[in-house]
Amino acid sequence: MGYLEKMSGAGRVMESLTEMADSQQVPSSNPNEQSSGMRNELFRRTFQSEEVSSACEKIAHEFQLTLREFELLFHLSLYGFSNKELASVLVISEKTVKNHIANVQRKTNTKSTRELMSLVINRK
C-alpha cells in the first residue's frame, strides 16, 4: 500500500479535486461544452495529483519520511499551500507545519521549500 493510500485524508483529495472541477467556470453558453470543460479540468488535476503523489512517494521512501511528512510534502507540492493553509488542511498548528517542513528539509538535505519542490519535480 502506498503513502497516498495510507493518508488519513486520501478521500479528501479526490473530493477536493471534484469540488474544484465543479466550481470551474468554463465560458460557454452550451452546457455540454461547460460539462466537458469541467471533466477535462478534473482529469488534468487528477493526472497531476497522481504524478505528484508518485514523486512524493519516491522521496518519502528514499528519505524515510513519516506519513505526516509525506502528507505535508504532497499538499505543498500539488497545491503550493502556505504554512497557514497546510495547517488548516492537515488540522495541525502552523508551528507543527514549520517543524515538519524543517524535518523534511533536514532529511532531504534541502535548504528551502523551493529546493524541496525542485526535488519533487525532478522525481516525476
Jmol script that loads the backbone (N, CA, C; Angstrom):
load data "model"
ATOM      1  N   MET A   1       0.847  -1.177   0.000  1.00  0.00           N
ATOM      2  CA  MET A   1       0.000   0.000   0.000  1.00  0.00           C
ATOM      3  C   MET A   1       0.893   1.241   0.000  1.00  0.00           C
ATOM      4  N   GLY A   2       0.604   2.215  -0.884  1.00  0.00           N
ATOM      5  CA  GLY A   2       1.411   3.419  -0.994  1.00  0.00           C
ATOM      6  C   GLY A   2       1.079   4.440   0.076  1.00  0.00           C
ATOM      7  N   TYR A   3       1.911   5.458   0.174  1.00  0.00           N
ATOM      8  CA  TYR A   3       1.704   6.504   1.166  1.00  0.00           C
ATOM      9  C   TYR A   3       0.354   7.177   0.981  1.00  0.00           C
ATOM     10  N   LEU A   4       0.007   7.494  -0.285  1.00  0.00           N
ATOM     11  CA  LEU A   4      -1.235   8.221  -0.526  1.00  0.00           C
ATOM     12  C   LEU A   4      -2.427   7.393  -0.075  1.00  0.00           C
ATOM     13  N   GLU A   5      -2.377   6.071  -0.275  1.00  0.00           N
ATOM     14  CA  GLU A   5      -3.476   5.215   0.152  1.00  0.00           C
ATOM     15  C   GLU A   5      -3.593   5.176   1.666  1.00  0.00           C
ATOM     16  N   LYS A   6      -2.473   5.347   2.364  1.00  0.00           N
ATOM     17  CA  LYS A   6      -2.468   5.313   3.817  1.00  0.00           C
ATOM     18  C   LYS A   6      -2.892   6.641   4.429  1.00  0.00           C
ATOM     19  N   MET A   7      -2.853   7.696   3.616  1.00  0.00           N
ATOM     20  CA  MET A   7      -3.137   9.028   4.147  1.00  0.00           C
ATOM     21  C   MET A   7      -4.516   9.081   4.789  1.00  0.00           C
ATOM     22  N   SER A   8      -4.591   9.730   5.922  1.00  0.00           N
ATOM     23  CA  SER A   8      -5.877   9.864   6.598  1.00  0.00           C
ATOM     24  C   SER A   8      -6.859  10.665   5.755  1.00  0.00           C
ATOM     25  N   GLY A   9      -6.373  11.571   4.939  1.00  0.00           N
ATOM     26  CA  GLY A   9      -7.252  12.400   4.125  1.00  0.00           C
ATOM     27  C   GLY A   9      -7.244  12.033   2.660  1.00  0.00           C
ATOM     28  N   ALA A  10      -6.934  10.790   2.317  1.00  0.00           N
ATOM     29  CA  ALA A  10      -6.848  10.396   0.910  1.00  0.00           C
ATOM     30  C   ALA A  10      -8.156  10.628   0.187  1.00  0.00           C
ATOM     31  N   GLY A  11      -9.258  10.335   0.848  1.00  0.00           N
ATOM     32  CA  GLY A  11     -10.562  10.563   0.227  1.00  0.00           C
ATOM     33  C   GLY A  11     -10.823  12.033  -0.013  1.00  0.00           C
ATOM     34  N   ARG A  12     -10.272  12.873   0.889  1.00  0.00           N
ATOM     35  CA  ARG A  12     -10.470  14.319   0.748  1.00  0.00           C
ATOM     36  C   ARG A  12      -9.804  14.856  -0.506  1.00  0.00           C
ATOM     37  N   VAL A  13      -8.715  14.220  -0.946  1.00  0.00           N
ATOM     38  CA  VAL A  13      -8.009  14.687  -2.142  1.00  0.00           C
ATOM     39  C   VAL A  13      -8.940  14.588  -3.343  1.00  0.00           C
ATOM     40  N   MET A  14      -9.561  13.422  -3.527  1.00  0.00           N
ATOM     41  CA  MET A  14     -10.466  13.246  -4.656  1.00  0.00           C
ATOM     42  C   MET A  14     -11.694  14.136  -4.524  1.00  0.00           C
ATOM     43  N   GLU A  15     -12.222  14.262  -3.297  1.00  0.00           N
ATOM     44  CA  GLU A  15     -13.363  15.141  -3.087  1.00  0.00           C
ATOM     45  C   GLU A  15     -13.023  16.576  -3.457  1.00  0.00           C
ATOM     46  N   SER A  16     -11.847  17.032  -3.033  1.00  0.00           N
ATOM     47  CA  SER A  16     -11.473  18.420  -3.326  1.00  0.00           C
ATOM     48  C   SER A  16     -11.230  18.615  -4.813  1.00  0.00           C
ATOM     49  N   LEU A  17     -10.680  17.602  -5.490  1.00  0.00           N
ATOM     50  CA  LEU A  17     -10.496  17.700  -6.935  1.00  0.00           C
ATOM     51  C   LEU A  17     -11.839  17.811  -7.637  1.00  0.00           C
ATOM     52  N   THR A  18     -12.805  17.004  -7.200  1.00  0.00           N
ATOM     53  CA  THR A  18     -14.140  17.051  -7.791  1.00  0.00           C
ATOM     54  C   THR A  18     -14.781  18.407  -7.544  1.00  0.00           C
ATOM     55  N   GLU A  19     -14.672  18.908  -6.303  1.00  0.00           N
ATOM     56  CA  GLU A  19     -15.243  20.211  -5.971  1.00  0.00           C
ATOM     57  C   GLU A  19     -14.603  21.315  -6.805  1.00  0.00           C
ATOM     58  N   MET A  20     -13.270  21.256  -6.970  1.00  0.00           N
ATOM     59  CA  MET A  20     -12.579  22.282  -7.761  1.00  0.00           C
ATOM     60  C   MET A  20     -13.049  22.232  -9.206  1.00  0.00           C
ATOM     61  N   ALA A  21     -13.188  21.040  -9.753  1.00  0.00           N
ATOM     62  CA  ALA A  21     -13.630  20.915 -11.140  1.00  0.00           C
ATOM     63  C   ALA A  21     -15.059  21.410 -11.280  1.00  0.00           C
ATOM     64  N   ASP A  22     -15.904  21.104 -10.294  1.00  0.00           N
ATOM     65  CA  ASP A  22     -17.293  21.551 -10.341  1.00  0.00           C
ATOM     66  C   ASP A  22     -17.404  23.062 -10.245  1.00  0.00           C
ATOM     67  N   SER A  23     -16.469  23.693  -9.537  1.00  0.00           N
ATOM     68  CA  SER A  23     -16.537  25.138  -9.344  1.00  0.00           C
ATOM     69  C   SER A  23     -15.903  25.920 -10.500  1.00  0.00           C
ATOM     70  N   GLN A  24     -15.208  25.230 -11.397  1.00  0.00           N
ATOM     71  CA  GLN A  24     -14.576  25.907 -12.529  1.00  0.00           C
ATOM     72  C   GLN A  24     -15.644  26.457 -13.466  1.00  0.00           C
ATOM     73  N   GLN A  25     -15.519  27.692 -13.837  1.00  0.00           N
ATOM     74  CA  GLN A  25     -16.460  28.306 -14.762  1.00  0.00           C
ATOM     75  C   GLN A  25     -15.833  28.334 -16.151  1.00  0.00           C
ATOM     76  N   VAL A  26     -16.365  27.517 -17.021  1.00  0.00           N
ATOM     77  CA  VAL A  26     -15.873  27.467 -18.385  1.00  0.00           C
ATOM     78  C   VAL A  26     -16.782  28.353 -19.216  1.00  0.00           C
ATOM     79  N   PRO A  27     -16.264  29.430 -19.817  1.00  0.00           N
ATOM     80  CA  PRO A  27     -17.110  30.351 -20.568  1.00  0.00           C
ATOM     81  C   PRO A  27     -17.692  29.680 -21.807  1.00  0.00           C
ATOM     82  N   SER A  28     -18.967  29.377 -21.729  1.00  0.00           N
ATOM     83  CA  SER A  28     -19.667  28.786 -22.857  1.00  0.00           C
ATOM     84  C   SER A  28     -21.146  28.847 -22.577  1.00  0.00           C
ATOM     85  N   SER A  29     -21.928  29.077 -23.632  1.00  0.00           N
ATOM     86  CA  SER A  29     -23.373  29.078 -23.463  1.00  0.00           C
ATOM     87  C   SER A  29     -23.929  27.673 -23.605  1.00  0.00           C
ATOM     88  N   ASN A  30     -23.114  26.750 -24.107  1.00  0.00           N
ATOM     89  CA  ASN A  30     -23.535  25.373 -24.296  1.00  0.00           C
ATOM     90  C   ASN A  30     -23.206  24.567 -23.040  1.00  0.00           C
ATOM     91  N   PRO A  31     -24.231  24.034 -22.332  1.00  0.00           N
ATOM     92  CA  PRO A  31     -23.983  23.262 -21.099  1.00  0.00           C
ATOM     93  C   PRO A  31     -23.118  22.028 -21.324  1.00  0.00           C
ATOM     94  N   ASN A  32     -23.221  21.402 -22.504  1.00  0.00           N
ATOM     95  CA  ASN A  32     -22.396  20.219 -22.775  1.00  0.00           C
ATOM     96  C   ASN A  32     -20.921  20.581 -22.849  1.00  0.00           C
ATOM     97  N   GLU A  33     -20.612  21.727 -23.478  1.00  0.00           N
ATOM     98  CA  GLU A  33     -19.223  22.185 -23.545  1.00  0.00           C
ATOM     99  C   GLU A  33     -18.712  22.526 -22.156  1.00  0.00           C
ATOM    100  N   GLN A  34     -19.573  23.143 -21.344  1.00  0.00           N
ATOM    101  CA  GLN A  34     -19.172  23.508 -19.992  1.00  0.00           C
ATOM    102  C   GLN A  34     -18.883  22.248 -19.176  1.00  0.00           C
ATOM    103  N   SER A  35     -19.744  21.247 -19.278  1.00  0.00           N
ATOM    104  CA  SER A  35     -19.554  19.988 -18.569  1.00  0.00           C
ATOM    105  C   SER A  35     -18.276  19.300 -19.032  1.00  0.00           C
ATOM    106  N   SER A  36     -18.024  19.322 -20.329  1.00  0.00           N
ATOM    107  CA  SER A  36     -16.819  18.722 -20.890  1.00  0.00           C
ATOM    108  C   SER A  36     -15.574  19.431 -20.370  1.00  0.00           C
ATOM    109  N   GLY A  37     -15.637  20.748 -20.284  1.00  0.00           N
ATOM    110  CA  GLY A  37     -14.511  21.528 -19.763  1.00  0.00           C
ATOM    111  C   GLY A  37     -14.216  21.178 -18.317  1.00  0.00           C
ATOM    112  N   MET A  38     -15.266  20.974 -17.527  1.00  0.00           N
ATOM    113  CA  MET A  38     -15.070  20.604 -16.123  1.00  0.00           C
ATOM    114  C   MET A  38     -14.472  19.205 -16.012  1.00  0.00           C
ATOM    115  N   ARG A  39     -14.920  18.287 -16.855  1.00  0.00           N
ATOM    116  CA  ARG A  39     -14.362  16.931 -16.839  1.00  0.00           C
ATOM    117  C   ARG A  39     -12.889  16.968 -17.232  1.00  0.00           C
ATOM    118  N   ASN A  40     -12.556  17.776 -18.233  1.00  0.00           N
ATOM    119  CA  ASN A  40     -11.159  17.898 -18.654  1.00  0.00           C
ATOM    120  C   ASN A  40     -10.293  18.460 -17.532  1.00  0.00           C
ATOM    121  N   GLU A  41     -10.815  19.442 -16.821  1.00  0.00           N
ATOM    122  CA  GLU A  41     -10.077  20.038 -15.706  1.00  0.00           C
ATOM    123  C   GLU A  41      -9.885  19.009 -14.591  1.00  0.00           C
ATOM    124  N   LEU A  42     -10.935  18.246 -14.284  1.00  0.00           N
ATOM    125  CA  LEU A  42     -10.828  17.214 -13.262  1.00  0.00           C
ATOM    126  C   LEU A  42      -9.796  16.173 -13.671  1.00  0.00           C
ATOM    127  N   PHE A  43      -9.822  15.752 -14.935  1.00  0.00           N
ATOM    128  CA  PHE A  43      -8.855  14.770 -15.434  1.00  0.00           C
ATOM    129  C   PHE A  43      -7.439  15.319 -15.310  1.00  0.00           C
ATOM    130  N   ARG A  44      -7.246  16.581 -15.705  1.00  0.00           N
ATOM    131  CA  ARG A  44      -5.912  17.195 -15.640  1.00  0.00           C
ATOM    132  C   ARG A  44      -5.416  17.220 -14.203  1.00  0.00           C
ATOM    133  N   ARG A  45      -6.270  17.641 -13.290  1.00  0.00           N
ATOM    134  CA  ARG A  45      -5.857  17.732 -11.881  1.00  0.00           C
ATOM    135  C   ARG A  45      -5.628  16.353 -11.277  1.00  0.00           C
ATOM    136  N   THR A  46      -6.451  15.371 -11.661  1.00  0.00           N
ATOM    137  CA  THR A  46      -6.268  14.021 -11.152  1.00  0.00           C
ATOM    138  C   THR A  46      -4.955  13.450 -11.653  1.00  0.00           C
ATOM    139  N   PHE A  47      -4.655  13.642 -12.937  1.00  0.00           N
ATOM    140  CA  PHE A  47      -3.400  13.165 -13.510  1.00  0.00           C
ATOM    141  C   PHE A  47      -2.227  13.825 -12.806  1.00  0.00           C
ATOM    142  N   GLN A  48      -2.327  15.134 -12.613  1.00  0.00           N
ATOM    143  CA  GLN A  48      -1.269  15.868 -11.926  1.00  0.00           C
ATOM    144  C   GLN A  48      -1.116  15.347 -10.500  1.00  0.00           C
ATOM    145  N   SER A  49      -2.228  15.056  -9.839  1.00  0.00           N
ATOM    146  CA  SER A  49      -2.200  14.526  -8.491  1.00  0.00           C
ATOM    147  C   SER A  49      -1.466  13.195  -8.439  1.00  0.00           C
ATOM    148  N   GLU A  50      -1.696  12.332  -9.421  1.00  0.00           N
ATOM    149  CA  GLU A  50      -1.031  11.031  -9.461  1.00  0.00           C
ATOM    150  C   GLU A  50       0.467  11.178  -9.695  1.00  0.00           C
ATOM    151  N   GLU A  51       0.853  12.107 -10.555  1.00  0.00           N
ATOM    152  CA  GLU A  51       2.280  12.351 -10.806  1.00  0.00           C
ATOM    153  C   GLU A  51       2.981  12.858  -9.549  1.00  0.00           C
ATOM    154  N   VAL A  52       2.370  13.828  -8.898  1.00  0.00           N
ATOM    155  CA  VAL A  52       2.948  14.404  -7.687  1.00  0.00           C
ATOM    156  C   VAL A  52       2.997  13.352  -6.584  1.00  0.00           C
ATOM    157  N   SER A  53       1.927  12.575  -6.462  1.00  0.00           N
ATOM    158  CA  SER A  53       1.891  11.517  -5.460  1.00  0.00           C
ATOM    159  C   SER A  53       3.023  10.521  -5.677  1.00  0.00           C
ATOM    160  N   SER A  54       3.228  10.127  -6.923  1.00  0.00           N
ATOM    161  CA  SER A  54       4.291   9.174  -7.244  1.00  0.00           C
ATOM    162  C   SER A  54       5.663   9.744  -6.882  1.00  0.00           C
ATOM    163  N   ALA A  55       5.901  10.993  -7.233  1.00  0.00           N
ATOM    164  CA  ALA A  55       7.179  11.639  -6.924  1.00  0.00           C
ATOM    165  C   ALA A  55       7.375  11.746  -5.413  1.00  0.00           C
ATOM    166  N   CYS A  56       6.313  12.132  -4.705  1.00  0.00           N
ATOM    167  CA  CYS A  56       6.404  12.263  -3.244  1.00  0.00           C
ATOM    168  C   CYS A  56       6.620  10.907  -2.583  1.00  0.00           C
ATOM    169  N   GLU A  57       5.990   9.864  -3.127  1.00  0.00           N
ATOM    170  CA  GLU A  57       6.195   8.513  -2.583  1.00  0.00           C
ATOM    171  C   GLU A  57       7.648   8.082  -2.739  1.00  0.00           C
ATOM    172  N   LYS A  58       8.235   8.374  -3.905  1.00  0.00           N
ATOM    173  CA  LYS A  58       9.644   8.024  -4.125  1.00  0.00           C
ATOM    174  C   LYS A  58      10.536   8.729  -3.109  1.00  0.00           C
ATOM    175  N   ILE A  59      10.271  10.017  -2.913  1.00  0.00           N
ATOM    176  CA  ILE A  59      11.061  10.808  -1.966  1.00  0.00           C
ATOM    177  C   ILE A  59      10.853  10.296  -0.542  1.00  0.00           C
ATOM    178  N   ALA A  60       9.599  10.016  -0.186  1.00  0.00           N
ATOM    179  CA  ALA A  60       9.287   9.530   1.164  1.00  0.00           C
ATOM    180  C   ALA A  60      10.003   8.212   1.443  1.00  0.00           C
ATOM    181  N   HIS A  61      10.014   7.340   0.462  1.00  0.00           N
ATOM    182  CA  HIS A  61      10.690   6.053   0.638  1.00  0.00           C
ATOM    183  C   HIS A  61      12.208   6.245   0.730  1.00  0.00           C
ATOM    184  N   GLU A  62      12.734   7.026  -0.204  1.00  0.00           N
ATOM    185  CA  GLU A  62      14.187   7.234  -0.261  1.00  0.00           C
ATOM    186  C   GLU A  62      14.732   7.903   1.006  1.00  0.00           C
ATOM    187  N   PHE A  63      14.000   8.882   1.526  1.00  0.00           N
ATOM    188  CA  PHE A  63      14.498   9.660   2.659  1.00  0.00           C
ATOM    189  C   PHE A  63      13.818   9.289   3.986  1.00  0.00           C
ATOM    190  N   GLN A  64      13.054   8.202   3.971  1.00  0.00           N
ATOM    191  CA  GLN A  64      12.385   7.683   5.164  1.00  0.00           C
ATOM    192  C   GLN A  64      11.544   8.748   5.876  1.00  0.00           C
ATOM    193  N   LEU A  65      10.658   9.398   5.102  1.00  0.00           N
ATOM    194  CA  LEU A  65       9.756  10.389   5.675  1.00  0.00           C
ATOM    195  C   LEU A  65       8.617   9.675   6.397  1.00  0.00           C
ATOM    196  N   THR A  66       8.104  10.324   7.425  1.00  0.00           N
ATOM    197  CA  THR A  66       6.929   9.791   8.118  1.00  0.00           C
ATOM    198  C   THR A  66       5.702  10.016   7.234  1.00  0.00           C
ATOM    199  N   LEU A  67       4.606   9.378   7.599  1.00  0.00           N
ATOM    200  CA  LEU A  67       3.364   9.553   6.845  1.00  0.00           C
ATOM    201  C   LEU A  67       2.931  11.026   6.856  1.00  0.00           C
ATOM    202  N   ARG A  68       3.061  11.671   8.004  1.00  0.00           N
ATOM    203  CA  ARG A  68       2.654  13.072   8.109  1.00  0.00           C
ATOM    204  C   ARG A  68       3.555  13.969   7.266  1.00  0.00           C
ATOM    205  N   GLU A  69       4.842  13.674   7.241  1.00  0.00           N
ATOM    206  CA  GLU A  69       5.769  14.447   6.402  1.00  0.00           C
ATOM    207  C   GLU A  69       5.430  14.248   4.923  1.00  0.00           C
ATOM    208  N   PHE A  70       5.048  13.016   4.568  1.00  0.00           N
ATOM    209  CA  PHE A  70       4.612  12.752   3.189  1.00  0.00           C
ATOM    210  C   PHE A  70       3.376  13.570   2.862  1.00  0.00           C
ATOM    211  N   GLU A  71       2.387  13.587   3.748  1.00  0.00           N
ATOM    212  CA  GLU A  71       1.155  14.357   3.524  1.00  0.00           C
ATOM    213  C   GLU A  71       1.483  15.828   3.281  1.00  0.00           C
ATOM    214  N   LEU A  72       2.345  16.354   4.122  1.00  0.00           N
ATOM    215  CA  LEU A  72       2.724  17.755   4.006  1.00  0.00           C
ATOM    216  C   LEU A  72       3.417  18.018   2.662  1.00  0.00           C
ATOM    217  N   LEU A  73       4.355  17.158   2.305  1.00  0.00           N
ATOM    218  CA  LEU A  73       5.077  17.307   1.043  1.00  0.00           C
ATOM    219  C   LEU A  73       4.126  17.227  -0.141  1.00  0.00           C
ATOM    220  N   PHE A  74       3.181  16.292  -0.086  1.00  0.00           N
ATOM    221  CA  PHE A  74       2.200  16.127  -1.166  1.00  0.00           C
ATOM    222  C   PHE A  74       1.363  17.382  -1.337  1.00  0.00           C
ATOM    223  N   HIS A  75       0.773  17.891  -0.263  1.00  0.00           N
ATOM    224  CA  HIS A  75      -0.084  19.086  -0.360  1.00  0.00           C
ATOM    225  C   HIS A  75       0.719  20.330  -0.746  1.00  0.00           C
ATOM    226  N   LEU A  76       1.907  20.432  -0.223  1.00  0.00           N
ATOM    227  CA  LEU A  76       2.772  21.564  -0.577  1.00  0.00           C
ATOM    228  C   LEU A  76       3.121  21.515  -2.062  1.00  0.00           C
ATOM    229  N   SER A  77       3.444  20.342  -2.551  1.00  0.00           N
ATOM    230  CA  SER A  77       3.851  20.179  -3.956  1.00  0.00           C
ATOM    231  C   SER A  77       2.700  20.341  -4.930  1.00  0.00           C
ATOM    232  N   LEU A  78       1.553  19.767  -4.599  1.00  0.00           N
ATOM    233  CA  LEU A  78       0.422  19.784  -5.524  1.00  0.00           C
ATOM    234  C   LEU A  78      -0.275  21.135  -5.556  1.00  0.00           C
ATOM    235  N   TYR A  79      -0.474  21.732  -4.394  1.00  0.00           N
ATOM    236  CA  TYR A  79      -1.269  22.959  -4.323  1.00  0.00           C
ATOM    237  C   TYR A  79      -0.457  24.212  -4.023  1.00  0.00           C
ATOM    238  N   GLY A  80       0.787  24.068  -3.572  1.00  0.00           N
ATOM    239  CA  GLY A  80       1.592  25.234  -3.229  1.00  0.00           C
ATOM    240  C   GLY A  80       1.055  25.974  -2.015  1.00  0.00           C
ATOM    241  N   PHE A  81       0.435  25.226  -1.095  1.00  0.00           N
ATOM    242  CA  PHE A  81      -0.168  25.832   0.084  1.00  0.00           C
ATOM    243  C   PHE A  81       0.853  26.564   0.942  1.00  0.00           C
ATOM    244  N   SER A  82       0.390  27.637   1.579  1.00  0.00           N
ATOM    245  CA  SER A  82       1.191  28.340   2.579  1.00  0.00           C
ATOM    246  C   SER A  82       1.172  27.509   3.861  1.00  0.00           C
ATOM    247  N   ASN A  83       1.985  27.902   4.825  1.00  0.00           N
ATOM    248  CA  ASN A  83       2.002  27.196   6.110  1.00  0.00           C
ATOM    249  C   ASN A  83       0.631  27.228   6.773  1.00  0.00           C
ATOM    250  N   LYS A  84      -0.027  28.364   6.690  1.00  0.00           N
ATOM    251  CA  LYS A  84      -1.359  28.509   7.289  1.00  0.00           C
ATOM    252  C   LYS A  84      -2.360  27.572   6.603  1.00  0.00           C
ATOM    253  N   GLU A  85      -2.310  27.514   5.285  1.00  0.00           N
ATOM    254  CA  GLU A  85      -3.213  26.628   4.546  1.00  0.00           C
ATOM    255  C   GLU A  85      -2.903  25.163   4.828  1.00  0.00           C
ATOM    256  N   LEU A  86      -1.621  24.821   4.899  1.00  0.00           N
ATOM    257  CA  LEU A  86      -1.236  23.447   5.238  1.00  0.00           C
ATOM    258  C   LEU A  86      -1.754  23.071   6.622  1.00  0.00           C
ATOM    259  N   ALA A  87      -1.626  23.986   7.563  1.00  0.00           N
ATOM    260  CA  ALA A  87      -2.106  23.739   8.926  1.00  0.00           C
ATOM    261  C   ALA A  87      -3.608  23.469   8.918  1.00  0.00           C
ATOM    262  N   SER A  88      -4.329  24.233   8.140  1.00  0.00           N
ATOM    263  CA  SER A  88      -5.780  24.063   8.059  1.00  0.00           C
ATOM    264  C   SER A  88      -6.151  22.722   7.428  1.00  0.00           C
ATOM    265  N   VAL A  89      -5.529  22.383   6.311  1.00  0.00           N
ATOM    266  CA  VAL A  89      -5.826  21.140   5.608  1.00  0.00           C
ATOM    267  C   VAL A  89      -5.447  19.919   6.436  1.00  0.00           C
ATOM    268  N   LEU A  90      -4.300  19.979   7.092  1.00  0.00           N
ATOM    269  CA  LEU A  90      -3.806  18.836   7.866  1.00  0.00           C
ATOM    270  C   LEU A  90      -4.306  18.830   9.316  1.00  0.00           C
ATOM    271  N   VAL A  91      -5.038  19.879   9.678  1.00  0.00           N
ATOM    272  CA  VAL A  91      -5.614  20.036  11.015  1.00  0.00           C
ATOM    273  C   VAL A  91      -4.523  19.939  12.098  1.00  0.00           C
ATOM    274  N   ILE A  92      -3.509  20.786  11.910  1.00  0.00           N
ATOM    275  CA  ILE A  92      -2.420  20.915  12.872  1.00  0.00           C
ATOM    276  C   ILE A  92      -2.080  22.400  12.980  1.00  0.00           C
ATOM    277  N   SER A  93      -1.227  22.763  13.918  1.00  0.00           N
ATOM    278  CA  SER A  93      -0.860  24.169  14.078  1.00  0.00           C
ATOM    279  C   SER A  93       0.205  24.569  13.048  1.00  0.00           C
ATOM    280  N   GLU A  94       0.321  25.877  12.828  1.00  0.00           N
ATOM    281  CA  GLU A  94       1.353  26.381  11.912  1.00  0.00           C
ATOM    282  C   GLU A  94       2.749  26.029  12.417  1.00  0.00           C
ATOM    283  N   LYS A  95       2.929  26.048  13.722  1.00  0.00           N
ATOM    284  CA  LYS A  95       4.228  25.700  14.309  1.00  0.00           C
ATOM    285  C   LYS A  95       4.579  24.250  13.987  1.00  0.00           C
ATOM    286  N   THR A  96       3.593  23.361  14.042  1.00  0.00           N
ATOM    287  CA  THR A  96       3.822  21.953  13.710  1.00  0.00           C
ATOM    288  C   THR A  96       4.151  21.809  12.230  1.00  0.00           C
ATOM    289  N   VAL A  97       3.502  22.590  11.392  1.00  0.00           N
ATOM    290  CA  VAL A  97       3.817  22.586   9.953  1.00  0.00           C
ATOM    291  C   VAL A  97       5.276  22.978   9.755  1.00  0.00           C
ATOM    292  N   LYS A  98       5.691  24.050  10.420  1.00  0.00           N
ATOM    293  CA  LYS A  98       7.080  24.507  10.305  1.00  0.00           C
ATOM    294  C   LYS A  98       8.052  23.435  10.766  1.00  0.00           C
ATOM    295  N   ASN A  99       7.696  22.744  11.857  1.00  0.00           N
ATOM    296  CA  ASN A  99       8.556  21.660  12.352  1.00  0.00           C
ATOM    297  C   ASN A  99       8.649  20.524  11.326  1.00  0.00           C
ATOM    298  N   HIS A 100       7.517  20.143  10.743  1.00  0.00           N
ATOM    299  CA  HIS A 100       7.522  19.081   9.734  1.00  0.00           C
ATOM    300  C   HIS A 100       8.351  19.489   8.513  1.00  0.00           C
ATOM    301  N   ILE A 101       8.190  20.725   8.065  1.00  0.00           N
ATOM    302  CA  ILE A 101       8.961  21.207   6.910  1.00  0.00           C
ATOM    303  C   ILE A 101      10.456  21.164   7.236  1.00  0.00           C
ATOM    304  N   ALA A 102      10.805  21.623   8.422  1.00  0.00           N
ATOM    305  CA  ALA A 102      12.215  21.602   8.842  1.00  0.00           C
ATOM    306  C   ALA A 102      12.749  20.167   8.859  1.00  0.00           C
ATOM    307  N   ASN A 103      11.941  19.221   9.347  1.00  0.00           N
ATOM    308  CA  ASN A 103      12.358  17.813   9.373  1.00  0.00           C
ATOM    309  C   ASN A 103      12.538  17.260   7.967  1.00  0.00           C
ATOM    310  N   VAL A 104      11.607  17.580   7.079  1.00  0.00           N
ATOM    311  CA  VAL A 104      11.703  17.112   5.690  1.00  0.00           C
ATOM    312  C   VAL A 104      12.939  17.706   5.025  1.00  0.00           C
ATOM    313  N   GLN A 105      13.185  18.994   5.249  1.00  0.00           N
ATOM    314  CA  GLN A 105      14.359  19.639   4.665  1.00  0.00           C
ATOM    315  C   GLN A 105      15.647  19.032   5.215  1.00  0.00           C
ATOM    316  N   ARG A 106      15.670  18.726   6.502  1.00  0.00           N
ATOM    317  CA  ARG A 106      16.850  18.095   7.105  1.00  0.00           C
ATOM    318  C   ARG A 106      17.075  16.715   6.499  1.00  0.00           C
ATOM    319  N   LYS A 107      16.015  15.922   6.389  1.00  0.00           N
ATOM    320  CA  LYS A 107      16.143  14.559   5.856  1.00  0.00           C
ATOM    321  C   LYS A 107      16.543  14.551   4.380  1.00  0.00           C
ATOM    322  N   THR A 108      16.046  15.527   3.614  1.00  0.00           N
ATOM    323  CA  THR A 108      16.326  15.576   2.171  1.00  0.00           C
ATOM    324  C   THR A 108      17.534  16.443   1.843  1.00  0.00           C
ATOM    325  N   ASN A 109      18.119  17.041   2.869  1.00  0.00           N
ATOM    326  CA  ASN A 109      19.270  17.919   2.692  1.00  0.00           C
ATOM    327  C   ASN A 109      18.965  19.080   1.742  1.00  0.00           C
ATOM    328  N   THR A 110      17.785  19.676   1.933  1.00  0.00           N
ATOM    329  CA  THR A 110      17.403  20.863   1.170  1.00  0.00           C
ATOM    330  C   THR A 110      17.368  22.051   2.123  1.00  0.00           C
ATOM    331  N   LYS A 111      17.570  23.239   1.574  1.00  0.00           N
ATOM    332  CA  LYS A 111      17.657  24.425   2.417  1.00  0.00           C
ATOM    333  C   LYS A 111      16.438  25.334   2.336  1.00  0.00           C
ATOM    334  N   SER A 112      15.519  25.034   1.419  1.00  0.00           N
ATOM    335  CA  SER A 112      14.334  25.861   1.275  1.00  0.00           C
ATOM    336  C   SER A 112      13.204  25.023   0.672  1.00  0.00           C
ATOM    337  N   THR A 113      11.975  25.544   0.774  1.00  0.00           N
ATOM    338  CA  THR A 113      10.852  24.829   0.158  1.00  0.00           C
ATOM    339  C   THR A 113      10.982  24.856  -1.362  1.00  0.00           C
ATOM    340  N   ARG A 114      11.585  25.884  -1.890  1.00  0.00           N
ATOM    341  CA  ARG A 114      11.817  25.953  -3.344  1.00  0.00           C
ATOM    342  C   ARG A 114      12.733  24.811  -3.784  1.00  0.00           C
ATOM    343  N   GLU A 115      13.781  24.574  -3.034  1.00  0.00           N
ATOM    344  CA  GLU A 115      14.695  23.477  -3.330  1.00  0.00           C
ATOM    345  C   GLU A 115      13.993  22.122  -3.147  1.00  0.00           C
ATOM    346  N   LEU A 116      13.126  22.053  -2.154  1.00  0.00           N
ATOM    347  CA  LEU A 116      12.342  20.847  -1.909  1.00  0.00           C
ATOM    348  C   LEU A 116      11.407  20.568  -3.087  1.00  0.00           C
ATOM    349  N   MET A 117      10.774  21.602  -3.610  1.00  0.00           N
ATOM    350  CA  MET A 117       9.883  21.440  -4.765  1.00  0.00           C
ATOM    351  C   MET A 117      10.671  21.011  -6.004  1.00  0.00           C
ATOM    352  N   SER A 118      11.869  21.502  -6.129  1.00  0.00           N
ATOM    353  CA  SER A 118      12.726  21.088  -7.224  1.00  0.00           C
ATOM    354  C   SER A 118      13.028  19.588  -7.143  1.00  0.00           C
ATOM    355  N   LEU A 119      13.225  19.112  -5.925  1.00  0.00           N
ATOM    356  CA  LEU A 119      13.460  17.692  -5.694  1.00  0.00           C
ATOM    357  C   LEU A 119      12.248  16.868  -6.166  1.00  0.00           C
ATOM    358  N   VAL A 120      11.055  17.345  -5.845  1.00  0.00           N
ATOM    359  CA  VAL A 120       9.824  16.652  -6.253  1.00  0.00           C
ATOM    360  C   VAL A 120       9.686  16.662  -7.767  1.00  0.00           C
ATOM    361  N   ILE A 121       9.911  17.808  -8.382  1.00  0.00           N
ATOM    362  CA  ILE A 121       9.776  17.923  -9.842  1.00  0.00           C
ATOM    363  C   ILE A 121      10.753  16.990 -10.554  1.00  0.00           C
ATOM    364  N   ASN A 122      11.966  16.881 -10.038  1.00  0.00           N
ATOM    365  CA  ASN A 122      12.965  16.032 -10.666  1.00  0.00           C
ATOM    366  C   ASN A 122      12.721  14.547 -10.447  1.00  0.00           C
ATOM    367  N   ARG A 123      11.776  14.191  -9.570  1.00  0.00           N
ATOM    368  CA  ARG A 123      11.442  12.790  -9.330  1.00  0.00           C
ATOM    369  C   ARG A 123      10.250  12.326 -10.160  1.00  0.00           C
ATOM    370  N   LYS A 124       9.596  13.217 -10.875  1.00  0.00           N
ATOM    371  CA  LYS A 124       8.399  12.840 -11.668  1.00  0.00           C
ATOM    372  C   LYS A 124       8.740  11.879 -12.752  1.00  0.00           C
TER     373      LYS A 124
END
end "model"
wireframe off; spacefill off
backbone 0.3
color backbone group
